[in-house]
Each structure stands twice: as C-alpha cells, then as structure tokens.
Amino acid sequence: MQLSGLVPLLEARPGVQRLIEDLERGAMPGGSALGVPEAARAAIVATLGRHWPGPIVWVTAGSERARLACEELGLWTGEPQRAQHFPAPEALFYDRTPWEPETVRQRVAVLALLAGAAEEEGAAPIIVAPAWALMARTVPPALLVGGIRALRRGQFRPPHELAAAWLRFGYQPVSVVEEPGTFSLRGGIVDVFPPNLRQPVRIEFLGDEIESLRTFDPATQRSTGAIEAVRVIPASEAFASQGPQAARALRQGDQHGLAPAHIQRLERDLARLEQGEAFVGIEYYLPYLYGQPASLLDYLDGRALVIVDDLLGVRAEVQSLEHQAEELRAELCREGELPATWPVPYLTWEQLGERLAEKQALSLGYDAPPEDLRLADAGFQPGPRYGGRMRQALDDVRRALAAGGRAVLVSRQTARLHELLAEAGLEVRPVDRIEAPPRAGSLTMVQGSLSEGWGLAGDQLTILTDAELYGWRRSQPRRQQRPRAAAPESIFADLREGEFVVHMDHGVGIYRGLVHKQTGDVEREYLEVEYQGGDRLFVPVEQVDRLTRYVGGEEHEVTLQRLGTADWAQIKARTRRAVESIARDLLELYATREVVPGHPFAADTQWQRELEESFPYDETPDQLQALAEVKRDMEKPKPMDRLICGDVGYGKTEVALRAAFKAVMDGRQVAVLVPTTVLAQQHFYTFEERMRAFPVRVEMLSRFRTRQEQREILEDLEAGKIDIVIGTHRLIQRDVKFRNLGLVIIDEEQRFGVGHKERLKQLRREVDVLTLSATPIPRTLYMALTGVRDMSTINTPPEDRLPIRTQVSEYDEGLIRKAILRELDRGGQVFFVHNRVQGIYQIAQHLQRLVPEATFAVGHGQMDEGDLARVMLDFAAGKYDVLVCTTIIESGLDIPNVNTIIINRADHFGLAQLYQLRGRVGRSANRAYAYLLYNRHQQLTPVAERRLEALLEASELGAGFQIAMRDLEIRGAGEMLGPEQHGHIVAVGFDLYCRMLAQAIQRLKTAIDRGQVPDEAALPAAEGGVVVDLPLSAHLPESYVPDRSLRLRLYRRLAEVSSTEQVAALQQELAERFGPPPPAAENLLYLLRLKVLAGEAGVAAVATEGHEVVLRFPDLLSPTVLQQARRFGSRLTIGRNRLSLPRQERWRELLVAVLTVLAEAARAQQSPPLGGMGRPRAESKPIPMEL
C-alpha cells in the first residue's frame, strides 16, 4: 500500500506551506510545537521529508509507537526504504541481559547510515527512534567509521587480517554464513554478512588478492550475482578491540561490597576484555569500552532535523526510565551485584532535553498554548467512529463528496466494502496505491491497513480506516526483519559424540565420532559406533543414511546391541510385522472413507478472498499449503478428515477460520470444538472480529454463558440462525441440534475423554472434520503416512517471530522483579503461572508488594464463570499488567501483548505441558522471555532436570520439531497410531520405525495398485538401500571442509541424494562454497552417483572381489538385465544373480556406463525392478568398445 499521492494535499494547507518555507530557509525557531493529531503524524513527517535535504530523526515515547510510526511512515513517503527503525536495547539499564542480535544489527546499520559509512540510494533517511534508544549509549562515530572495511575486486587484503578485524568489530565466526553479523573463512574463500546488506557476500582470493566478489543466497548457499565492491560495516556497537582499555578502567574502579559470585563473573569477563575477545553480553560494559560513549544524537550534523512525537510524553518516558534505573542500581549495589562506582550508562532527561533544544527539535504534539501551535490552522480532525453503522458512514461520505471533498477508505475488507458502496450508489474499485492527488469530489478505496483515520477541515480530505468503520484495532506492527534463511544441510541435526544411534543392519550403539582410516593407498572417513562389550563398527561416510539417531522416549533405558548375534534381526522382524499390521489398518480405513458420499463445497467466493486479504500478516508457505489442501478436501464429494499439526503460535487457527468461512459461504453451519472455556472465549473473539464485516453470526456455547443464553443459542442453532458456534464438549451433547451442519473443527482432540472421542468418530462419517494439534508430528512420520492419512504440517514460524529466550533458575525475587519491569517498560504484559489454587491469592499479593509499579489479576478454573470471563477479558484488553494464573492458559490462548511468562515450580510440570505453556508468549514481533523457576531448597529429580534442560535447548523456533522435543513426537505418534506401537518405537528407535512404516505402506499400496491381494507372507522384507563399497579414497578432507560438524551434516545431505542431477548440483555447490573439490571429494561424489544409478537399476550392492567389481542383484537376473548385459560383450561376466567386470584401465567409466544402461532400461520398463522377472525388450545395439 502507498499513500504518497495524498501528500500534495497537505503541502497545499497554509500552515504546512509556511512551515515548509521556514524549513527551506533554515529559519525554524527551536522548540516549535505543531499540534498534529497522532493519526496524521506519519503523513506530516513524510511531507516535511520531501523538503528537508538531510536526515530526519523522529523521536517517540514508547517502542511500539516507534515501530508503528516507522511502518506507517513508509506508506506515506512512497520510498519505504527511507523509513528506518532505530530500536532500543531490550535489557534494562544496569541489567546484564544480552542485547538481541537483530536489535544490535539494526542499530549498527542505522548508525552507519547516519555516519555516511553505508551507501544508500535515494533521499536521506528518516530514522524513527523511541526515547529509550535515544538514552542508550553507543560507539562514537569516528570509531564506527574506522571499523569499516571497503573491499573491491583486485585489491590486496590478506583474508586472515580481515577475519581478525571482523572479530574485533563484533562478527561471529561460523561454519556456514546464514545470519547477518557472521563470517566464515575457508582457505581462499571468505563469506561475510554485513548487517546493512540484504544478502551475504562471498569473497574469493588468489593469494592475498581479491579475485571476485559475489552476493549469495544464504538458503541455497549459491551465488546470485557478481559485484565490484562492498563496504563491510561493524556488526556490533561494543568493539572487542576496546576491551583492554575497558578492563584497565574496571580494575581501577572500586569493587568493594561485591558478592563473591559477582566478583567471579566480573573476573571472567575482565579476562575476556583484556584479550580483546567478543562475547555474549559485552554491551553491558559499553560505559567502559569508550572514554566518551556517544548517543544517536552525536551522529547528527547540521543537516539533520529532529522531530519529537510528543515532547511531554517523551519527557515522561525518559524520567520514568531514569527513576526505574536508579531504583535498580540501588538494589543491585545493595545486593552486591554492581560496583558503586559504575558509570551511568544513559543520558538523563536533563542531558537529553539540552541536546534536543540544541538541535531545535520540532514537536508534533500539543506542547504549547493553542495559539502557538504552528499547524493549528491546518484543520486536522480525528476520524469519526461508526462502529459498524455503515449506513451512517456512507451517508457522511456521500455528503463530503457532494461538497467537493475527497474521501479515502483504507480497509482490509475492500470487496465487501465495494458491495456496500455499490448498494448505496457509490461505484468505486479498490486500488493498492495512491500516487497522485485524487480529484475533488472523488472517492478512493485502498486495500491495506492504517492504525486510524483523520481528516482536513472543510471536507478537503477524509480518511476512514477499519478502526472508524468497524471499530477494529489494527494489529501490532511487524518487526522489519529479513526472512530467515538456513543452509540446505541445516535440516540434518548434528549427531553428537556419546549419543545413541541405530544402524539399520546392526541395531543400537553409541556414536563415538568421525575417524580417518588408511588401508594401503585408500584413505576413508568413517563414523565410529560402539556396541555392547566394546565392539566397534566403522560406517563409511557414504553410508551415513543407514545410521539414525536413536529416539525412544524421555525416560526409557537404552540397551546396546551385541554385534554378530541374531537379536537385532528378531527385533526388526517383530517390528516389521507390527508396521505391516498398522499399514493394513490405515489403508483399509482410507479406502473406506474414499467411497463414503459427502457434501462438495463450492469454490471460493469473492467474500472468501476478501476475508483472506484482511489477514494482517503475511502467511507462511506452510500455512498456504495447508489451506490449499483443506480447500481441496472440502470441494471433494466425500467427507474431509484432515489433521493439521503445527507448533504453538504458527497459525493453525487462521487456517481453521478460513475453512469455517468457506463452509458458511456455502450455506452450512460450523461447530468449533475446544478443550477449555478460556480457549472457547479466545476463538469466539477472533472469529467474531475477523468476520464482523460480513453477515455471519458467530456464537459461543460454554459455561461463560448463562442457562438462558445457552437455551437461546440452542434454539437458534436448530433454526439455522447461527452460522458458527464455538464451544467446549458441551457442543457434542445430545441436546445440541444443527439445522445444516457441514464442518466440525476440533482443537487438540487428544484432550477430550473417551466418550467424547466416540462421538467425534461418528461425526467423521457424516460431515467434514478438521482437527488441529500442537503436539509435534515429525517429518519422518508425516512422510510415512503420506497417502493414507490426510495431514498437513505447519513447520515454518511467522516471518517476524523470534525464538523465546528461556532461563531456568532457582526462585529469585530480584529476577522476578526485573523480568516484570522489563516487560512493562516495553508496554507488554506477563503471565505468572502458579498451578495451585490454594495459595494463589497470597502469591498475587506478595508479587504486588514486590512490584508495586504493576497491576495484578488472578485467574483459575475454580472461579465463578462470570468472574473468570471478566478477568480474562480485562487482561486481554490491557487493564492488568500481570495475570497470576493456573494452567488454564495452556491451550491456544493468544494475547500477543503478553511476552513474558514466569512458571513457578516448573519442575512439577511435564515436558509437553511446559512446552505448551511457554508457547503462550512470543506471539508478536517482540522477543519473548520464559522463566522456569524451581524451589531453591529442594533437590531437582533427574527426570525434572532432563525436562528443564530439554526445554532450555529447545529455545529455537519450531523446536517442537527438533531433537530436544522428540518425547513429544513419540507421544504424537502414539496418539495417531495407537499406544500399542510405543513398544516397537522404543525397540528400534523412532526414525527407523518411521522408515519401516513408510516402506510397509508403499509395498502394500503397490500391491493393491497392481490388483494383487497383499499377502503378508509374500511381502518382502524392508530393504535398506544400495551398498557401494569400492577401494577409493572417498571423503571430504579436513583441509577442504575444516568444521567437523558441518562435514557430518554435508555427509548426511550427500547420502540423501536420489538422482544423478542432484549429485551434479551438489558438485557445483561444493565447488562454489569451498573451491574445486579435491580427488577424495570427487571420489565421494562418484560413489554417490553409482549408488543412485544402482538403486534405479535394481542392484543391491556394488563391491570388489579380488580384481573384479561385482554388481549383486537381490534375485536371479531377469531377461531384461541379461539382454542389456550382453550389449557389453566380453567386458561383463554374467552370473546367476550378479554381473562382474575386471578392475582394469577405465573400469570406473565402464561401471558408470553399465549402471546407466541398466537404469535407463528400468525406467523404460517402469517396474517391477530389474532384479525381478520381467518381460524383455527388443534387442538393443552393442556398447562401443572404448567403454
């Protein structure tokens, strides 16, 4: 959306004209107040930006206001890149909490821009900064500029010198560059990702000369274009190069009164500073790193214009932060956590006020008597509030147009609005941008979103938004953040030494690491696995796909297999029988459902598209895929039964909401079934708000409704007056009757009882059913069930979502107070979970005394329904800062403003419950914090300790799908496949179980597709893939890929290739990322190519016997294989189930030629595999002798 075409209308107002003339003459009197309503301030700043040649800094009071102002400013400038957000650090002053990497990068990029160190095209930037960011100290401009490294092709710069400099300036060394602020040095190739660039840069050296510079995509690691030069700015405000100076100053300070634990921590940090070493949390020492720390204002020269959003508000915010910092300082000094001589790490209001006066800051607010407001005569007016009274709104618009005014409607519901306008005789089509002033008397409708509307007196301009038309609150602004990227091999979790693994042929062992072995002239790299009795197995790296991490449950004791016994074969045979059985059941259920008739829903309507466009966020690819699959199912003439799995907060509700709307548009009713009354209320408000613009009636049936209300809802449901009803298990009781039920949405089905599940099973045979689950279903199981269970997974987090920072600690009142104050300072709210109703009110009173600045409410399941409903509503509306509650918030509750959760006695919760509770925060663009507290006087049990450690490790987004959360995955598998499968999963490990299940399903489906009766005795055992064992030095040398962890991930990725095209692509990628592959790497790629071709040809193994290379087949050679083999004449020896060729000159080329011919014949024949009996093709030509 773009609104820059409305700016000329502002420029034409007399007061604005005079202001622009003063600015252009440089005659602006300091401290001028303009008197602009908040909704119109972004438009005015954009207008001034057109006429001011230098940079502009716009200072707001709060952080959320800054982010929203920056986002809206981009809509009005017509150049979104001009609007730059300068965020505040998340840590309180004097707090040791590390600054967020994304915040640091954003701040450094803006500072470099203002210092002229970063090249930006177009007009000067407009920086939006909250008061907190202006107070915070930072690196002086001269030092920042001195940290720039300008690089160009043909320049001589030793790569190791560059790497050393980047370490000093805050860059992190990594094996693979994916994130800004990181670099990687690999021989003559250096990758670096400066914070001010959209893509990282790959620098190739010839000796010390820069031979080429290329940008590359961090997701694919492939080049995207060549460049001539690049300016690499620092990645941090805290330069490690200044560490020795800081350490000297700290040692000279008075450490008297410091507690022993804090003296130890200080000594540890001093040692790092003295070494010039960068470390997490170094920003804490900013006051010591620089003799005279700077602030953002020091980066502004005489060309800069400073604008204050509201001077009184900014002053109040700065003074509040000052007061809080002084209190925290006194408390930390008292407790021995801070030396008394520590410098003040921020600008006080006295200092900041003086600096703003020096810069002759303009105030957009009303900080002067009405007669002194510069834009008092501009005629700004707030937008009138209609709250859904559309007839009145359209009458007012019609009157404004008749008077020659211009009306602009900005809405996320333009198609619905278009229909209403057409009915009122106003014909207008929606646009997505206004680039020129609309003509007088015209109506314009824009698809998009603004926080509020406003107008200019005399009906010159009226802007109405969803806030005025419908009373909708605009969603929180999105964090301006790069899309996350991950290198292709990052999907493979690292195997760690000492972890349990499963080898397909030998069973459970312990992974001991990568080892090199040399036999004669052949050097190979192996994965070493230890078995019972100390026996060792060495797995060649090209066979790493035969090895998986063992996952068998949170509290299961693992038994190692003994090599050379039949035990493992027996375990696999039992598991194979179990998976065959469940595969049959799944296929039978799937086949039965395929023939049951159902209602085919109509294709999407215009209103459906309208509702979807009103979603205030960008959908993730997984969300769009899940929605497409749901719609496809709904439009089929059979009942839908689809499961959507996704981590907490990943957007399952939005998919369900769109499916519900689709059903309503086709004249059907929808029931949304949820496990708790609190969640029912949450969904009710979400559905009602999103559908308010449409004639859709949404109701809620739960204990939050009175008996009379419930009776009326039941009557209206039966009469068909209600379109969507949301409720708990009350919805599936016998007295609930629908007139035309078409879709049932079930949230967290596993939390309902056995009786309820039977009723749900019956519903599945009658209507479309969509089930939502936050219990993670891993990719391996998802792939195994493809084709027999309709399932969608949402694995990608929303683009602006940050991982939750998790801290496990003893109960600490100082920590609790700091956590609550930090959240309050950024305008957020807090959940404090205490899972005992008895004593919960005393806890709340104690917390109130601990943090008197905050307001508290209490919520638990034993409260009166009306009281609980009121508390939850008031908390969601922001009337309280902290909700002290039980686990009633566990399921699905979504309050984006709550970004800190403190869980008391966390060791008393299960892993799944802790994970769900933690998922209640981190649902906005702000960083979320989770504090897991345990009783300091009580010893943690080993199980509780493992749970808390697992949650701590799983702080990354989507961690429910990662290794640390596999206990949940096994639970999810049990819910889907039945508890009787748990023992088999434990026996062979989760990954191998899923692989066996996938193979069983595939074999059964193949048999059915061929019209055969799938007889258990006739089904072959699961195959483990082709084994290629040739005497070649085949590995990635340490000198080529030095990082061991990356090497292992690359081996895992290489072993997964399934086509010769993929092998060729990987060869190109390796050359680009690491340089030309050495012979050992070329050999590894050669073996992988053989493995792919052998698999396609139906060959079981390729190995050497004496002076021959042998191709073994699983069965007698088929006529087709014999026919193709004869084409090679005397160069191939043909046996009963094998082909062999002599290991003579050019044997490698001959082997590829043989496998290629067999693979092509197999593809032409299109199964069965060539090793089995098949019909021969026509005689083929002989192969030329040179091969």
URGI-V377971 format. One line per field, one symbol per residue. phi: phi as a letter, one per 30 degrees, with the letter a starting at -180 (. if undefined). psi: psi as a letter, one per 30 degrees, with the letter a starting at -180 (. if undefined). burial: I if it has 24 or more other ideal C-beta (glycine too) atoms within 12 Angstrom, else O. A space follows every 10 residues. Layout:
phi: ???
psi: ???
burial: ???
This chain:
phi: .bbddddedd eddeddeddd dddddicddd idccicdedc dddddddddd ccdcdbcccc dcdddddddd ddeddcdibe dddbccdddd dddicdeddd eddddddddd dddddidcdb djdddcccbd eedddddadd edddddddbd cbdidcbeed deddddddcj dcdbdbdbce ibbbcbicbb cbbddccdbd bccccciccd dabbdbdddc icdcldbdaa ccdecadcdd ddeedddddd ddddcdjdde dddddddddd dddddicdad jddeceecdb ebecbedddc cdddccbcea eddddddddd dddddddddd dddddicbdd cddddaddde ddeddddedh ddcddccaee dcddcdcdid bdddcchjdd dddddddddd dddidccbcc bdbddddedd ddddiccacd bcaccbdddd iccbccdlbb dacabceihd abcccedddc iddddddddd bdddbbdedd dcdddcejdd bbcecbjdbc dcjdbcbbbi cccbcbccbc ceiidbbcce ddcdddbbdd bbjdbcdccd dcdicceddd dddddddddd ddddeddddd ddddcddbdd dddecddddd edddddbddd eddddddddd dddddddbdd bccccaddic jddddddddd dddddcicdb cccbdbddde dededddddd cddcdbccbb baddcdeddd dddddddddi dcdbbcadee dcdddcbcda dbbcccched ccdddddddd ddeddcbdbb ccbcddcded deddcejbbd bbccccdedc dcdddcbcad ebdddddddd dddddcicbb cccbdbddjd dddddddddd bddccbbbba dcdeeddddd dddddddidb dbcdbcdddd cidbbedcbb bccdhddccd dddddddddd cicbdddcbb cccbddcbdd dedddddddd dddcdddidd ccedcdeddd ddddddcjdd dedddddcid ddeddddddd dddddddddd icdddedddd ddccjdccbb dbdbaceddc bddddddddd dddddddbad dddddddddd dddbjedded dddddddddd dddddddidd abacbicbcc cccdbedded dedddddchd dccccdbabb bddceidddd dddddddddd dddddhided dcdbddddec dddeddc
psi: kkgfffefee ffkeeeeeee eeeffghjkk gkkehklefg eeeeeeeeff gkfalkkjkl eleeeeeeee eeefefffif fejkkjlkkf klkgkfkkkk eeeeeeeeee eeeefgfkjk lallljkkkl eeeeeklakk eeeeeffkjj klkfljjkee eeeeeeefgg kkklekjell gllkjicgkk kkjkfglfll kkkkkjbgkj elkklljfef gkkflklelk jjllglfjkf fgeeeeeeee ffljgkfkke efeeeeeeee eeeefhkklk gfffgeffek eikllefffk affkkkkkej eeeeeeeeee eeeeeeeeee eeeeggfkkf gklkglklee eeeeeeeegh kkkfahhlle ffkegegfhk klkkkfhfie eeeeeeeeee efgglkkkjj lfheeeeeee eeeggjjkkk lgkjflkllk glkkkkjakl ellllklgge kkjkafeeef gkkklkkkkj kkkkkkleff fjkkkkkflk lkkeffakak kflkkkkkjb fkklklkkkk akggkkkjjk ffgfffklkk kglegkkkkk lkkglgeeee eeeeeeeeee eeeeeeeeee eefffkkajj lllkleeeee eeffkglkkl eeeeeeeeee eeeeflhlkk ikkjkklkgg geeeeeeeee eeeefggllk kjklfleeee eeeeeeeeef geflikkklk jaffkleeee eeeeeeeefg fkekkklaff fglffjklei kfkkkkkief glleeeeeee eeeffelkkk kkkgjkjlee eeeefkffkj kkkjfklkeg kllkjkkkll kjeeeeeeee eeeefggalk kjkjhkejfe eeeeeeeeee ifflkklkkl fglkeeeeee eeeeeefgfl ekjjlagfge jfkjjffjgk kjjkhffgll eeeeeeefff lggaflklkk jjklkfgkkk leeeeeeeee eeehflkgff glefgfeeee eeeeeefkff feeeeeefke eeeeeeeeee eeeeeeeeeg gljjkeffkl lkkglkkjjk ikjjljkefe jejeeeeeee eeeeffkglf eeeeeeeeee eeeflkklee eeeeeeeeee eeeeeefgke kjlkjbglkk jklfakklee eeeeefffbf fkkkaeglkl kkiakgfeee eeeeeeeeee eeeefilllf flklkkllkl llkkff.
burial: IIIIIIIIII IOIOIIOOII OIIOOOOIOO OIIIIIIIII IIIIIIIIII IIOIIIIIII IIIIIIIIII IIIIIIIIII OIIIIIIIII IIIIIIIIII IIIIIIIIII IIIIIIIIOI OOOIIIIIII IIIIIIIIII IOIIIOIIIO IOOOOOIOIO OIIOIIIIII IIIIIIIIII IIIIIIIIII IIIIIIIOII IIIIIOOOOI IIIIIIIIOI IIIOOOIOOI IIIIIIIIII IIIIOIIOII OOOOIOOIOO OOOOOIOOII OIIOOIIIIO IIIIIIIIII OOIIIIIIII OOOIIIIIII IOIIIOIIOI IIOIIOIIIO IIIOOOIIIO OIIOIIIIIO OIIOIIOOII IIIIIIIOOO OOIIIIOIII IOIIOIOIOI OOIIOIIOOI IOOOIIIIII IIIIIIIIII IOOOOIOIOI IOOIOOOIOO OIIIIIIIII IIIIIIOOII IIIIIIIIII OIOIIIIIII IIOIIIIIII OIIIIOOOII IIIIIIIIII IIIIIIOOOO OOIIIIIIII IOOOOOIIII IIIIIIIIII IIIIOOOIOI IOIOOOOIOO IIOOIIOIII IIIIIIIOOI OOIOOOOIIO IOOIIOIIII IIIIIIIOII OIIOOIIOII IOIIOOOIII IIIIIIIIII IIIIIIIIII IIIIIIOIII IIIIIIIIII IIIIIIIIII IIIIOIIIII IIIIIOOOOI OOIIOIIOOO OIIIIIIIII IIOOOIOIOO IIIIIIIIII IIOOOIOOII OOIIOIIIII IIIIIIIIII IIOIIIIIII IIIIIIIIII IIIIIIIIII IOIIIIIIII IIIIIIIIII IIIIIOOOOI OOIIOOIIOI IOIIOIIIII IOIOIOOIIO IIIOIIOOOI IIIIIIIIII IIIIIIIIII IIIIIIIIII IIIIIIIIII IIIIIIIIII IIIIOOOOOI OOOIOIIIOI IIOIIIIIII IIIIIIIIII IIIIIIIOOO IIOIIIIIII IIIIIIIIII IIIIIOIOOO OOOIOOOOII OIIIIIIIII IIIIIIIOOI IOIIIIIIII IIIIIIIOOI OOIOOIIOII OIIIIOIIOI IIIIIIIIII IIIIIIIIII IIIOOOOIII IIIIOOIIOI IIIIIIIIOO IIOIOOIIII IOOOOOIIOI IIIIIIIIIO IIOOIOOOII IOOIOOOOOO OOIOOOI
